[in-house]
Amino acid sequence: MNPAEENREGGIRLRLLRDEPHRCPYLPGKIAMDEFAWFGETLSGELYEALMNRGFRRSGHIVYRPICDGCRECISIRVPVSGFRPSRSQRRVWKRNPDVTVEAGDPVLTDEKWSLFQRYLSYQHDGSMSNSRESLENFLYRSPTSTVEMTYRAGAKIVGVGIVDVTPAGLSSVYFYFEPAEAARSPGVFSALYEIEVCRREGIAYWYGGYYVRDCRRMNYKANFGPYELLNDGVWRTPEQHAGRAAPGGEP
């Protein structure tokens, strides 16, 4: 880590650190670097929303954003909820899960969820993520801001778990993990649709989907939830307005 330095982001004073260059988790052959700030017990929803509107994301008590040399492929994406229109395949996913109920509450890592997460890691990831319970606690279950855990069940069985941050004008999808044996339900798509529906029901203007990465399958699916906006130099723009890039495609 490099020494801390003061930085102003649109009037926000942050004490930023930079991590060491490391292998990019999204694009093969790329080297990544992030800058980040640590928040102790409190990160207000208003401040976190302002930081998201400057390209930051939260992980545990840290907010971070990529500052990779010569690469700007990680682009913040959000959906203005009032204009969202699900695609045909998304409507099919919704109809595929009529038996799923969702419990919303404080994030609590139980033995059942920990076992589920281990199965999910084996199914979904390449071994680069830590599989220790303490790492999961730090990554998802410790938060300085307003955070809700959504537990998706089919009967008594957990089929997925979503961690969502709450800000005055948005829900920010932090992470979702699911039961591999239930992959045919498309639980990741269903969770995103459910979170957007919560926004609509509660009068929340935006669903923040994290980073869109055009050439990464794990990250580019987010362009299927639209209409959407991309963050460009601190301004949210439609794909057509997003300077210097072809609009990512979505399913009609």
C-alpha positions in Angstrom: 0.0 0.0 0.0 1.2 3.5 -0.8 1.1 6.2 1.9 -2.2 7.9 2.6 -2.8 11.3 0.9 -5.6 13.8 1.1 -7.8 14.1 -2.0 -10.9 16.1 -2.8 -13.7 14.5 -4.8 -16.2 17.2 -5.7 -15.9 18.8 -2.3 -15.6 15.5 -0.4 -12.3 15.1 1.4 -11.0 11.5 1.4 -7.8 10.1 2.8 -6.9 7.7 0.0 -4.6 4.8 -0.2 -3.4 2.9 -3.3 -2.9 -0.8 -3.3 -0.2 -2.7 -5.1 -0.6 -3.7 -8.8 -2.3 -7.1 -8.9 -3.9 -9.5 -11.5 -7.1 -8.1 -12.9 -10.1 -10.2 -11.7 -12.1 -9.5 -14.8 -9.8 -9.4 -17.9 -7.0 -11.9 -18.5 -3.5 -10.6 -18.9 -4.4 -7.2 -17.3 -2.9 -5.6 -14.2 -5.2 -3.8 -11.9 -4.8 -1.2 -9.2 -7.4 0.4 -6.9 -7.5 3.5 -4.7 -9.5 3.3 -1.6 -10.5 4.9 1.7 -11.4 3.1 5.0 -14.5 4.1 7.0 -14.8 3.0 10.6 -18.2 2.8 12.2 -20.2 5.2 10.1 -20.5 5.9 6.4 -23.7 7.9 5.9 -26.0 7.0 3.0 -25.7 10.5 1.6 -21.9 10.3 1.5 -21.8 6.8 0.1 -24.3 7.8 -2.6 -22.0 10.8 -3.5 -19.0 8.5 -3.6 -20.9 6.0 -5.9 -21.6 8.9 -8.2 -17.8 9.4 -8.4 -17.1 5.7 -9.3 -16.5 4.2 -5.8 -17.9 0.9 -4.5 -18.0 -0.6 -1.1 -16.4 -3.8 0.2 -16.6 -4.2 4.0 -15.4 -1.0 5.6 -13.5 0.1 2.4 -14.8 2.1 -0.5 -12.7 1.7 -3.6 -12.4 2.4 -7.4 -10.1 1.1 -10.1 -7.3 3.4 -11.3 -5.6 1.0 -13.7 -2.8 2.3 -15.8 -4.1 2.6 -19.4 -7.4 0.8 -18.8 -10.8 2.3 -18.1 -13.0 -0.8 -18.7 -14.6 -0.9 -15.3 -17.5 1.5 -15.7 -20.2 2.2 -13.0 -23.7 1.3 -14.2 -27.1 2.2 -12.7 -30.7 1.7 -13.8 -33.2 4.6 -13.5 -36.0 2.5 -12.0 -38.9 4.5 -13.4 -37.9 3.6 -17.0 -36.9 0.0 -16.4 -38.4 -2.5 -18.8 -37.7 -6.2 -18.3 -36.8 -8.2 -21.4 -38.7 -11.3 -22.5 -36.2 -13.6 -20.9 -36.2 -11.6 -17.7 -40.0 -11.9 -17.5 -39.6 -15.7 -18.0 -37.1 -15.8 -15.1 -39.6 -14.0 -12.9 -42.3 -16.5 -13.8 -39.9 -19.4 -13.2 -39.7 -18.5 -9.5 -43.2 -18.2 -8.1 -42.3 -20.3 -5.1 -39.4 -18.1 -3.9 -40.0 -15.9 -0.9 -37.6 -13.2 0.2 -36.7 -12.2 3.8 -35.0 -8.8 4.3 -33.1 -8.0 7.5 -29.8 -7.2 9.1 -26.9 -9.2 7.5 -26.1 -12.3 9.7 -23.8 -15.0 8.5 -25.3 -18.3 9.7 -23.7 -21.8 9.3 -26.3 -22.5 6.6 -25.3 -19.4 4.6 -21.6 -20.2 5.1 -22.1 -23.7 3.7 -24.0 -22.3 0.7 -21.2 -19.7 0.0 -18.6 -22.5 0.0 -20.6 -24.4 -2.6 -21.1 -21.2 -4.6 -17.3 -20.5 -4.7 -16.5 -24.0 -6.0 -19.1 -23.6 -8.7 -18.6 -20.0 -9.8 -15.0 -18.9 -9.2 -11.5 -19.8 -10.2 -10.0 -20.1 -6.7 -8.8 -16.4 -6.6 -11.3 -15.6 -3.8 -10.6 -16.5 -0.2 -12.7 -19.3 1.2 -12.3 -18.5 4.9 -15.3 -17.6 7.0 -13.5 -14.5 8.4 -12.8 -13.2 4.9 -16.5 -13.5 4.0 -17.4 -11.7 7.3 -15.1 -8.8 6.4 -16.2 -8.7 2.8 -19.9 -8.8 3.1 -21.1 -9.0 6.7 -19.4 -6.0 8.2 -20.6 -2.6 7.0 -20.3 1.0 8.1 -23.4 2.0 6.2 -27.1 1.0 5.9 -27.0 -2.5 4.6 -29.8 -5.1 4.1 -29.4 -8.9 3.6 -32.1 -10.5 1.3 -32.4 -14.2 1.8 -34.2 -16.0 -1.0 -35.9 -19.3 -0.1 -37.9 -22.0 -1.9 -39.7 -23.6 0.9 -37.3 -23.9 3.8 -34.2 -24.1 1.5 -32.0 -21.0 0.8 -31.5 -20.6 -2.9 -29.7 -17.3 -2.8 -28.4 -14.5 -0.6 -28.0 -10.8 -1.6 -26.3 -8.0 0.2 -27.7 -4.6 -0.7 -26.6 -1.1 0.5 -29.3 1.5 1.0 -28.8 5.2 0.2 -31.4 8.1 -0.1 -31.9 7.7 -3.8 -30.6 4.2 -4.5 -30.2 0.5 -3.7 -26.6 -0.7 -4.4 -26.2 -4.4 -5.2 -23.1 -5.4 -3.3 -23.0 -9.1 -3.9 -25.2 -12.1 -4.5 -24.4 -15.8 -4.0 -26.6 -18.8 -4.7 -27.1 -22.5 -4.5 -25.5 -24.1 -7.6 -28.1 -26.9 -7.6 -30.7 -24.1 -8.3 -28.8 -22.5 -11.2 -31.7 -23.4 -13.6 -33.8 -20.8 -11.8 -31.3 -18.0 -13.0 -31.1 -16.8 -9.4 -28.8 -13.9 -10.2 -31.2 -12.5 -12.7 -34.1 -13.0 -10.4 -32.3 -11.2 -7.5 -31.6 -8.2 -9.7 -35.2 -8.1 -10.8 -36.3 -8.3 -7.2 -34.0 -5.5 -6.1 -35.3 -3.3 -8.9 -38.9 -4.2 -7.9 -38.1 -3.2 -4.3 -36.8 0.2 -5.6 -40.0 0.7 -7.6 -42.2 -0.3 -4.6 -40.4 2.0 -2.2 -40.0 4.9 -4.5 -36.2 4.6 -4.8 -34.9 6.3 -8.0 -31.9 4.2 -8.9 -30.6 0.6 -8.8 -26.8 0.6 -8.7 -25.3 -2.5 -10.3 -21.6 -2.0 -9.6 -19.1 -2.1 -12.4 -19.9 -3.0 -16.0 -17.0 -4.6 -17.9 -17.7 -5.0 -21.6 -15.4 -7.9 -22.3 -16.1 -9.9 -19.1 -19.1 -12.3 -19.1 -19.4 -12.1 -15.3 -19.8 -8.3 -15.5 -21.3 -7.4 -18.9 -24.7 -9.1 -18.2 -25.6 -5.9 -16.4 -26.3 -4.2 -19.7 -29.3 -6.4 -20.0 -31.1 -4.4 -17.3 -32.2 -1.3 -19.0 -32.6 1.4 -20.0 -29.4 2.1 -18.0 -26.8 4.8 -17.5 -23.0 4.7 -17.4 -20.7 6.9 -15.4 -18.4 9.0 -17.5 -16.1 11.7 -15.9 -18.5 12.1 -13.0 -21.6 12.4 -15.2 -24.2 9.6 -15.7 -25.0 9.2 -19.4 -27.0 6.9 -21.6 -25.0 4.4 -23.6 -25.4 6.6 -26.7 -24.0 9.6 -24.8 -21.1 7.7 -23.3 -18.2 9.3 -25.0 -15.9 7.1 -27.2 -17.7 3.8 -26.7 -20.2 1.7 -28.6 -23.4 1.1 -26.7 -23.4 -2.3 -24.9 -26.3 -4.4 -26.2 -29.3 -5.6 -24.3 -32.0 -8.1 -25.2 -35.2 -6.5 -26.5 
